[in-house]
Each structure stands twice: as C-alpha cells, then as structure tokens.
Amino acid sequence: MPYFGVSTGIGGFLVSAPYFGALLGAYTFAPLADKIGRKKSIISGLAGYGVANAFAALASPSYWYVFFIARFVSGFFLIMVMVQPFAMLEEFLPVKSRGRITTFLASGWPAGTLLAVAAVYFILPKFSWQGVILISSVIALIYIIPVQFLLNETPYFLVGAGKQREAKETIRKISRGKIQVPEGVTLYTVNVKRGSLKELFRKDLFRYTLLIFGANVAFSLGYWGLFAWLPVILVDRGISFLDTILYIAIGAVAEFPGYLIAAYLEEKKKLGRKWVMAIFLGASGIATFWLAFSYTLTDVMAAIIVLSFFNLGAWGVWDAWQPELYPSNIRGTLMGWVGGAQRISNAIAPSLFGVLVALAIIGFTGIIVIVAVALWITIVFIYGLRETLNVPLDEAVNINSNIGGVQGK
C-alpha cells in the first residue's frame, strides 16, 4: 500500500485485517446475540464498526499498525451486523413467507456492491480511500437510530430469556393487535443453554454443525475464490481495469433477479430450500466453467451474468435456511459459527490462489475450475440437512428437548 510505504507482505496483512477480525468476532462476539438479544447485538456491531473504521481512516502514513488494529477491530464488530439480521428477521416472520422474505434480505449484498462501485467512481477521486472509509463509518453510526427506535426485540429471544410479558407484548405489536396471547398461556422454545458454542456440538446437532461448516467453507471458496480475483481474470481476458468495474456492476445487477426467482421457487412453487439451492449451485458451477473457457467479451459478459444470477440466488436461500435448523437459544451462536466458516475461505482463498498462480502451479483458468468444483461439493454437504419449508421455527430442530410453542399454565 503506497500510502503507508510498506512491503507487499505487510500490505497483504493490512488488506486481510478485517477478515481476521471477523473470524475472531464470529466465535467470541457473535454468540452474545443469544444473551443480550438480537437488537442490542446489531447496535453494538454498528457502533463498534463505525468507531473503529473511523480510526482506520485517520491513521497517519507512519503508523500502519494503527490502521491494521483499527481494521481488525472493525471486522470484529462487523461480523455481528453481517450475520445476526437473518436470525432476527426470521424470528418475526410467519411460516408461509419466512424463507421468501429472508432470501430477499440477502439482496442487500449486491446493493452494497453497487454502492461500492459508485464510491470508486465518485468519492475515491475526490476524497481518496480515507473519505470512502469515513463515509461508511458515518452511515453505520447513523443506522443505529432506526434500529434502536423502529425495531423490537424478537419474541423468540424474549421467551428464551424468560420475559413472557415482553414477548406477548411484542407479538401484539407486530400483529397490530390481531394476535393476543392470553395470560394463562406460557410461550416456550427448545430448552438448550443460551449462547453456548458447546451446544452446537451436542449429539443431536453435531452432524448438522459439521455439514453446515463444510458447506460454508466450500460455498465461500466458490464465491470468494472467484470474485476476489475476477478483476484480474477479466484483465487477463483483455478487458481494461476500468471496464472490469463495469462488468462487476452488471453482474451485481443480475444478482437481484437471482434472489427473486430463488425465493419464488422455494416457497411459491414449494420446491423447498434444498432443491432450489442444489439447482442454483449446479447451474452456478456450469456457468463458472463457461467463464473459464470464455475469451470473447460477449461470452465473458454472458457468463458473468448467469453466474451472478445463480450463485447469489443460492446464497439467498442458504442465508434463510441455516437459522431455521437450530433452536432459538443458540440461533445467534450458530450464525457466528456460519460467519466464521465463511471468513476462513474469505481470508484464505484469495491468498492461496495468488500463491498457486505466482508459482505457476495453476493459471486463472485453473482457479475458475477449482471454484466450480467447490460449488458442486457444497451440494453434497447440504444433502444431509433437513428441509424446513412450512416448518415452524424450533420445530425444524431435530433435537431431544421440548419443542417451541405454547402451553397452558
């Protein structure tokens, strides 16, 4: 990084700092969502990210380690904002539309990609990279206001925390008074220890925990292994660097209908999470091979559009499916486990592929082939997971305990 005058090796650590911070946060900070609540955890994540990121932007050229620490801390807090909204949203939604609406939530990813592209074009030339980082910090801090004043804590968390009255009041509010839980009725969820990482490995959840970990590592390899190198691959195909940004933006636009179609198929057509995700992953792998052997600009653009459509459509279904498989009292912990698995590929894949290319072990076409195979391997991992279409939360859990619901006193 020219600004700090450091070597390429140190520069690589500076770029990777948020990922390493997110990896630590996934296993230590994210489980707090099951202890302090979804709402408070998201607010703390926004606040920590906003403040730490601002310090990174203010780091002077002589203090690169300040930048590293600040970006590491920002990643530590950001992971909470990345994973917990999915758990939170699902705990508000009715069974018949839970998967569809949560899949829509994932479309915030391409929206962010387009904003990042806009920042490169309009903010970076005038205010440099510091300006981009500061603006992202301000946005995060401002967003705390609507989260605090417009969102309720979820009834599932409140019941797990023993707050029956607050849970019933929340149900009344979000149903606009249509649902009134009588005083003589007790709400309950699956009885497991709140916010305990150890609970993910209990006998009746152990297999799911390993399958989800493997699927996330493979799926993230199939995403980050390609998209982190996509600008370089496009340049290798004879496309100018500025034009690669346009290609990436067009790919991001293609992701939106991917989410919509995936959501429509999984619930409206009742294909379910497993089938839709398998179809989209399979098609994504085929599109990835198409890109590997595309050399004309038309073929490259078409392959990127198809790949983006299916790859991110599958991500939307996956983000909706995972929280449904675990009890409410450890759903936030599970999302940390998920985020950590993704960050492993997130941090390792770009560097690993870079080393392999530098040593002439594989070329860019080889990278794309590995990515396609990783996407297909993900299908093998998800095969062993339970379908959750039209299954209420906590009843989708294959666990030897009380099942969530209501009972008379």
C-alpha positions as CSV (number, residue, x, y, z in Angstrom):
1,M,0.0,0.0,0.0
2,P,1.8,3.2,-1.2
3,Y,0.2,5.4,1.4
4,F,2.0,3.6,4.3
5,G,5.1,2.8,2.3
6,V,5.1,-0.9,3.4
7,S,6.2,-4.1,1.7
8,T,3.8,-6.2,-0.3
9,G,3.7,-8.7,2.6
10,I,2.6,-6.2,5.2
11,G,0.2,-4.7,2.6
12,G,-1.4,-8.1,2.4
13,F,-1.9,-8.2,6.1
14,L,-3.4,-4.8,6.1
15,V,-5.9,-5.8,3.4
16,S,-6.8,-9.0,5.3
17,A,-7.1,-7.3,8.7
18,P,-11.0,-7.1,8.7
19,Y,-11.3,-10.7,7.7
20,F,-9.1,-11.9,10.6
21,G,-11.0,-9.6,13.0
22,A,-14.3,-11.0,11.7
23,L,-13.1,-14.6,12.2
24,L,-12.3,-13.9,15.9
25,G,-15.6,-12.0,16.3
26,A,-17.6,-14.8,14.8
27,Y,-16.6,-17.2,17.6
28,T,-16.4,-14.8,20.5
29,F,-18.6,-11.9,19.9
30,A,-21.5,-13.2,17.7
31,P,-22.8,-15.7,20.4
32,L,-23.7,-12.7,22.6
33,A,-26.7,-12.3,20.4
34,D,-28.3,-15.2,22.3
35,K,-27.5,-13.5,25.7
36,I,-28.1,-9.8,25.1
37,G,-30.6,-10.0,22.3
38,R,-30.6,-9.6,18.5
39,K,-31.3,-5.9,18.6
40,K,-28.6,-4.9,21.1
41,S,-26.1,-7.1,19.3
42,I,-26.7,-5.4,16.0
43,I,-26.5,-2.0,17.6
44,S,-23.2,-2.9,19.3
45,G,-21.9,-4.2,16.0
46,L,-22.8,-1.0,14.1
47,A,-21.3,1.2,16.9
48,G,-18.0,-0.8,17.1
49,Y,-17.6,-0.9,13.4
50,G,-18.3,2.8,12.9
51,V,-15.9,4.0,15.6
52,A,-13.0,1.5,14.7
53,N,-13.4,2.2,11.0
54,A,-13.1,6.0,11.6
55,F,-9.8,5.4,13.4
56,A,-8.5,3.4,10.4
57,A,-9.3,6.4,8.1
58,L,-7.4,8.7,10.4
59,A,-4.2,6.6,10.6
60,S,-1.1,8.6,9.5
61,P,1.4,7.1,7.0
62,S,3.9,6.4,9.7
63,Y,1.5,4.3,11.8
64,W,0.4,1.4,9.6
65,Y,-0.1,-0.8,12.6
66,V,-2.8,1.6,13.8
67,F,-4.6,1.0,10.6
68,F,-4.2,-2.7,11.0
69,I,-5.6,-2.7,14.5
70,A,-8.5,-0.4,13.6
71,R,-9.5,-2.5,10.6
72,F,-9.1,-5.7,12.7
73,V,-11.4,-4.3,15.3
74,S,-13.9,-3.1,12.7
75,G,-14.1,-6.6,11.2
76,F,-14.6,-8.0,14.7
77,F,-17.7,-5.9,15.2
78,L,-18.9,-6.0,11.6
79,I,-19.5,-9.8,11.6
80,M,-22.4,-9.2,14.1
81,V,-24.1,-6.9,11.5
82,M,-23.5,-9.4,8.7
83,V,-25.0,-12.5,10.3
84,Q,-27.5,-11.6,13.0
85,P,-30.1,-9.8,10.9
86,F,-31.0,-13.1,9.3
87,A,-31.7,-14.7,12.6
88,M,-33.6,-11.6,13.8
89,L,-35.8,-11.3,10.7
90,E,-36.8,-15.0,10.7
91,E,-38.0,-14.7,14.3
92,F,-40.6,-12.2,13.3
93,L,-42.0,-13.8,10.1
94,P,-44.9,-16.2,9.6
95,V,-44.0,-19.7,8.4
96,K,-45.5,-19.4,4.9
97,S,-43.3,-16.4,3.9
98,R,-40.3,-16.8,6.2
99,G,-37.9,-18.2,3.6
100,R,-39.0,-15.9,0.8
101,I,-38.6,-12.7,2.7
102,T,-35.3,-13.7,4.3
103,T,-34.0,-14.6,0.9
104,F,-34.9,-11.0,-0.2
105,L,-32.9,-9.7,2.8
106,A,-29.7,-11.1,1.2
107,S,-30.2,-8.8,-1.8
108,G,-28.6,-6.1,0.4
109,W,-25.2,-7.7,-0.8
110,P,-25.5,-6.6,-4.5
111,A,-26.9,-3.3,-3.4
112,G,-23.8,-2.8,-1.3
113,T,-21.6,-3.9,-4.3
114,L,-23.2,-1.2,-6.5
115,L,-22.7,1.4,-3.8
116,A,-19.0,0.4,-3.6
117,V,-18.7,0.7,-7.4
118,A,-20.3,4.2,-7.1
119,A,-17.8,5.1,-4.4
120,V,-14.9,4.1,-6.6
121,Y,-16.2,6.4,-9.4
122,F,-17.4,9.4,-7.5
123,I,-15.9,9.5,-3.9
124,L,-12.5,8.0,-4.3
125,P,-11.2,10.5,-6.9
126,K,-12.2,13.5,-4.7
127,F,-11.7,12.3,-1.1
128,S,-9.3,9.3,-1.5
129,W,-9.7,6.0,0.3
130,Q,-10.0,7.7,3.7
131,G,-13.1,9.5,2.5
132,V,-14.7,6.2,1.5
133,I,-14.0,4.6,4.9
134,L,-15.2,7.7,6.8
135,I,-18.5,7.8,4.9
136,S,-19.1,4.1,5.7
137,S,-18.4,4.8,9.4
138,V,-20.9,7.6,9.4
139,I,-23.5,5.5,7.7
140,A,-23.1,2.7,10.2
141,L,-23.4,5.1,13.2
142,I,-26.5,6.8,11.7
143,Y,-28.1,3.5,11.1
144,I,-28.1,2.8,14.8
145,I,-31.0,5.3,15.2
146,P,-33.7,3.4,13.1
147,V,-32.6,0.1,14.6
148,Q,-33.0,1.5,18.1
149,F,-36.3,3.2,17.6
150,L,-38.1,1.2,14.9
151,L,-37.2,-2.4,15.7
152,N,-38.5,-4.6,18.6
153,E,-36.6,-7.4,20.2
154,T,-37.8,-10.8,18.8
155,P,-40.4,-12.8,20.8
156,Y,-38.3,-15.9,20.4
157,F,-35.3,-14.3,22.2
158,L,-37.6,-12.8,24.8
159,V,-39.2,-16.2,25.6
160,G,-35.8,-17.8,25.8
161,A,-34.7,-15.1,28.2
162,G,-37.7,-15.8,30.4
163,K,-39.5,-12.5,29.5
164,Q,-43.0,-13.8,28.9
165,R,-44.8,-10.5,29.3
166,E,-42.5,-8.6,26.9
167,A,-42.7,-11.5,24.3
168,K,-46.5,-11.3,24.4
169,E,-46.5,-7.6,24.0
170,T,-44.1,-7.8,21.1
171,I,-46.4,-10.3,19.4
172,R,-49.4,-7.9,19.9
173,K,-47.4,-5.0,18.4
174,I,-46.1,-6.7,15.3
175,S,-49.5,-8.3,14.6
176,R,-51.1,-4.9,15.1
177,G,-53.3,-6.2,17.8
178,K,-54.6,-9.2,15.8
179,I,-52.9,-11.7,18.0
180,Q,-53.4,-11.6,21.7
181,V,-51.6,-14.3,23.8
182,P,-53.8,-14.9,26.9
183,E,-52.3,-14.5,30.3
184,G,-52.9,-18.2,31.1
185,V,-50.7,-19.3,28.2
186,T,-47.0,-19.8,28.5
187,L,-44.7,-19.5,25.4
188,Y,-41.7,-21.7,25.3
189,T,-38.8,-22.6,23.0
190,V,-36.4,-25.5,22.7
191,N,-34.6,-25.8,26.1
192,V,-30.9,-25.5,25.4
193,K,-28.2,-23.3,27.1
194,R,-28.4,-19.8,25.7
195,G,-25.4,-18.5,23.7
196,S,-23.2,-21.6,24.2
197,L,-20.9,-22.7,21.4
198,K,-20.7,-26.1,23.1
199,E,-24.4,-26.7,22.4
200,L,-23.7,-26.7,18.7
201,F,-21.8,-30.0,19.2
202,R,-24.3,-31.9,21.3
203,K,-25.1,-35.3,20.0
204,D,-28.3,-34.4,18.3
205,L,-26.8,-31.3,16.5
206,F,-23.2,-32.5,15.9
207,R,-23.8,-33.8,12.3
208,Y,-25.7,-30.6,11.2
209,T,-22.9,-28.4,12.7
210,L,-20.2,-30.2,10.7
211,L,-22.3,-30.3,7.5
212,I,-23.0,-26.6,7.8
213,F,-19.4,-25.8,8.4
214,G,-18.2,-27.8,5.4
215,A,-20.9,-26.3,3.2
216,N,-20.0,-22.8,4.2
217,V,-16.2,-23.3,3.6
218,A,-16.9,-24.9,0.2
219,F,-19.6,-22.4,-0.9
220,S,-17.5,-19.4,0.3
221,L,-14.5,-20.8,-1.7
222,G,-16.8,-21.0,-4.7
223,Y,-17.6,-17.3,-4.2
224,W,-14.6,-15.5,-2.8
225,G,-12.1,-17.7,-4.7
226,L,-13.6,-16.3,-7.9
227,F,-15.0,-12.9,-7.2
228,A,-11.8,-11.7,-5.3
229,W,-9.8,-12.5,-8.4
230,L,-12.4,-11.5,-11.0
231,P,-10.9,-8.1,-11.9
232,V,-7.5,-9.8,-12.5
233,I,-9.1,-12.6,-14.5
234,L,-11.0,-10.1,-16.7
235,V,-7.8,-8.1,-17.3
236,D,-6.2,-11.4,-18.3
237,R,-9.0,-11.8,-20.8
238,G,-8.1,-8.5,-22.4
239,I,-10.6,-6.2,-20.6
240,S,-9.3,-2.9,-19.2
241,F,-9.3,-2.3,-15.5
242,L,-11.9,0.4,-15.6
243,D,-14.1,-1.8,-17.8
244,T,-13.8,-4.6,-15.2
245,I,-15.6,-2.4,-12.7
246,L,-18.5,-2.0,-15.2
247,Y,-18.6,-5.8,-15.7
248,I,-18.8,-6.4,-11.9
249,A,-21.6,-3.8,-11.6
250,I,-23.6,-5.5,-14.4
251,G,-23.0,-8.8,-12.6
252,A,-24.3,-7.3,-9.3
253,V,-27.5,-6.1,-11.1
254,A,-28.0,-9.7,-12.4
255,E,-27.9,-10.9,-8.7
256,F,-31.2,-9.2,-7.9
257,P,-33.4,-11.4,-10.1
258,G,-31.4,-14.3,-8.8
259,Y,-32.7,-13.7,-5.3
260,L,-36.3,-13.1,-6.6
261,I,-36.5,-16.2,-8.6
262,A,-34.9,-18.4,-5.9
263,A,-37.4,-17.0,-3.3
264,Y,-40.3,-17.6,-5.7
265,L,-39.3,-21.2,-6.4
266,E,-38.6,-22.2,-2.8
267,E,-42.0,-21.1,-1.4
268,K,-44.5,-20.1,-4.1
269,K,-43.7,-23.2,-6.1
270,K,-42.9,-25.2,-3.0
271,L,-39.7,-26.7,-4.2
272,G,-38.1,-26.0,-0.8
273,R,-34.7,-24.8,0.3
274,K,-32.7,-28.0,-0.5
275,W,-33.9,-28.4,-4.1
276,V,-33.7,-24.8,-5.1
277,M,-30.2,-24.4,-3.6
278,A,-29.0,-27.6,-5.3
279,I,-30.3,-26.4,-8.7
280,F,-28.8,-23.0,-8.3
281,L,-25.5,-24.4,-7.1
282,G,-25.3,-26.8,-10.0
283,A,-26.1,-24.1,-12.6
284,S,-23.6,-21.8,-10.9
285,G,-20.9,-24.4,-11.4
286,I,-21.8,-24.8,-15.0
287,A,-21.7,-21.0,-15.5
288,T,-18.3,-20.9,-13.8
289,F,-16.9,-23.5,-16.3
290,W,-18.4,-21.3,-19.1
291,L,-16.4,-18.3,-17.8
292,A,-13.3,-20.4,-17.6
293,F,-13.4,-21.1,-21.3
294,S,-14.8,-17.7,-22.5
295,Y,-12.4,-15.4,-24.3
296,T,-14.7,-13.1,-26.3
297,L,-16.1,-10.1,-24.5
298,T,-19.7,-11.2,-25.3
299,D,-19.1,-14.7,-23.8
300,V,-17.4,-13.3,-20.7
301,M,-20.2,-10.9,-20.0
302,A,-22.9,-13.5,-20.6
303,A,-21.1,-16.0,-18.3
304,I,-20.7,-13.4,-15.5
305,I,-24.5,-12.5,-15.7
306,V,-25.6,-16.2,-15.5
307,L,-23.0,-17.0,-12.8
308,S,-24.1,-14.0,-10.7
309,F,-27.8,-14.9,-11.1
310,F,-27.4,-18.4,-9.8
311,N,-24.6,-18.0,-7.3
312,L,-26.2,-15.3,-5.3
313,G,-29.7,-16.8,-5.7
314,A,-28.3,-19.8,-3.9
315,W,-26.7,-17.6,-1.2
316,G,-30.1,-16.1,-0.5
317,V,-31.7,-19.5,0.1
318,W,-28.7,-20.6,2.2
319,D,-28.9,-17.5,4.4
320,A,-32.6,-18.2,5.0
321,W,-32.2,-22.0,5.6
322,Q,-29.4,-22.1,8.1
323,P,-31.0,-20.2,11.0
324,E,-34.1,-22.4,10.7
325,L,-32.2,-25.6,11.6
326,Y,-31.2,-24.6,15.2
327,P,-33.0,-23.8,18.4
328,S,-33.7,-20.1,19.2
329,N,-31.5,-20.1,22.2
330,I,-28.4,-20.8,20.1
331,R,-29.5,-19.4,16.8
332,G,-27.3,-16.4,17.2
333,T,-24.4,-18.6,18.1
334,L,-25.0,-20.7,15.0
335,M,-24.8,-17.6,12.9
336,G,-21.4,-16.8,14.4
337,W,-20.3,-20.3,13.5
338,V,-21.6,-19.8,10.0
339,G,-19.8,-16.4,9.7
340,G,-16.6,-17.9,10.9
341,A,-16.6,-20.7,8.4
342,Q,-17.2,-18.2,5.6
343,R,-14.4,-16.0,6.8
344,I,-12.0,-18.9,6.7
345,S,-12.4,-19.2,2.9
346,N,-12.8,-15.4,2.7
347,A,-9.3,-14.9,4.1
348,I,-7.5,-18.0,2.7
349,A,-8.9,-18.5,-0.8
350,P,-7.6,-15.2,-2.4
351,S,-4.1,-15.6,-0.9
352,L,-3.9,-19.3,-1.7
353,F,-4.9,-18.9,-5.3
354,G,-2.4,-16.0,-5.6
355,V,0.4,-18.2,-4.4
356,L,-0.6,-21.0,-6.8
357,V,-0.7,-18.6,-9.7
358,A,2.6,-17.0,-8.7
359,L,4.3,-20.4,-8.5
360,A,2.9,-21.3,-11.9
361,I,1.1,-24.3,-10.4
362,I,-2.2,-23.2,-11.9
363,G,-3.4,-20.4,-14.1
364,F,-6.5,-18.3,-13.9
365,T,-8.5,-21.0,-15.8
366,G,-7.4,-23.4,-13.1
367,I,-8.8,-21.1,-10.4
368,I,-12.1,-21.0,-12.1
369,V,-12.3,-24.8,-12.4
370,I,-11.5,-25.2,-8.7
371,V,-14.3,-22.8,-7.9
372,A,-16.8,-24.7,-10.0
373,V,-15.9,-28.0,-8.2
374,A,-16.2,-26.3,-4.8
375,L,-19.8,-25.2,-5.7
376,W,-20.7,-28.8,-6.6
377,I,-19.1,-30.1,-3.4
378,T,-21.4,-27.8,-1.5
379,I,-24.4,-29.8,-2.9
380,V,-23.0,-32.9,-1.2
381,F,-22.9,-31.2,2.2
382,I,-26.4,-29.7,2.1
383,Y,-27.9,-33.1,1.0
384,G,-27.8,-34.3,4.7
385,L,-29.7,-31.3,6.0
386,R,-33.4,-31.3,6.8
387,E,-35.9,-29.5,4.6
388,T,-37.6,-26.6,6.5
389,L,-40.3,-25.5,4.1
390,N,-43.5,-24.7,6.0
391,V,-42.0,-25.9,9.3
392,P,-42.3,-23.5,12.3
393,L,-39.1,-22.3,13.9
394,D,-37.8,-24.7,16.6
395,E,-40.0,-27.4,15.2
396,A,-37.5,-27.8,12.4
397,V,-34.9,-28.7,15.0
398,N,-34.0,-32.4,15.3
399,I,-33.3,-32.3,19.0
400,N,-34.2,-34.3,22.1
401,S,-35.9,-31.5,24.0
402,N,-39.1,-29.5,24.4
403,I,-40.4,-28.1,21.2
404,G,-41.2,-24.4,20.9
405,G,-44.8,-23.3,21.0
406,V,-47.4,-22.5,23.7
407,Q,-48.8,-24.4,26.6
408,G,-51.4,-23.7,29.3
409,K,-50.1,-22.9,32.8
